[in-house]
Structure formats: structure tokens, C-alpha cells
Amino acid sequence: MEDDMSREQRENLHKWGKARRLIDEDKIEIKFKSEDRYQFRIEGDSTEYTVGVDIDTGESFCPCQFKGENCSHQLAAHLFLAGIGVENDRYRQEK
């Protein structure tokens, strides 16, 4: 099956797996929250990152080396929010 996947698909799958692992290993915690924003402290492989999520727009930010892309830290923040019931319509799949 892996041979049928493109490099981008494999990298994306790796990011999602790493994001899930960050949550499962309790390496993510809410640092700050308001009505429209959440800020997380996420323990990376060698550094701690502060990841921000704007609830109104669904946009997120992480200062890691993958700036501008959805990194595993950002994905973990979105998965964490969905897991505690904080969702934005943008997160939901259209029917």
C-alpha cells in the first residue's frame, strides 16, 4: 500500500500520526484560552512550542521550522480542540 502513496501523502500521514501521539502522550496542554482563541504548550522532540488557534477562523500558528504549513503541532492543537468539543464550522465536513 505504501508504494501507491505519494511522498506528500506519506508525509501527511506521518504528521497526523505524530499529532495523535502528542495527544496520547500528554505532550499538549492549554496555556491560555479566551472566547475566540486558544494557546497551547506543546512538547516537541527537543523544544517546547506555543501554538495558537483562532476559533473563529480555524487558523493556527506554530513557530517551528515548518512555518506556514500545518505541522504536527498545529494538527495536534486542532485534534485536541475537536476532542474537547470546541469546533468551528470550518472544521466540520460538508454533507
Secondary structure, 3 states (H helix, E strand, C coil): CHHHCCHHHHHHHHHHHHHHHHHHCCCEEEEEECCCEEEEEEECCCCEEEEEEECCCCCEECCCCCCCCCCHHHHHHHHHHHHCCCCCHHHCCCC
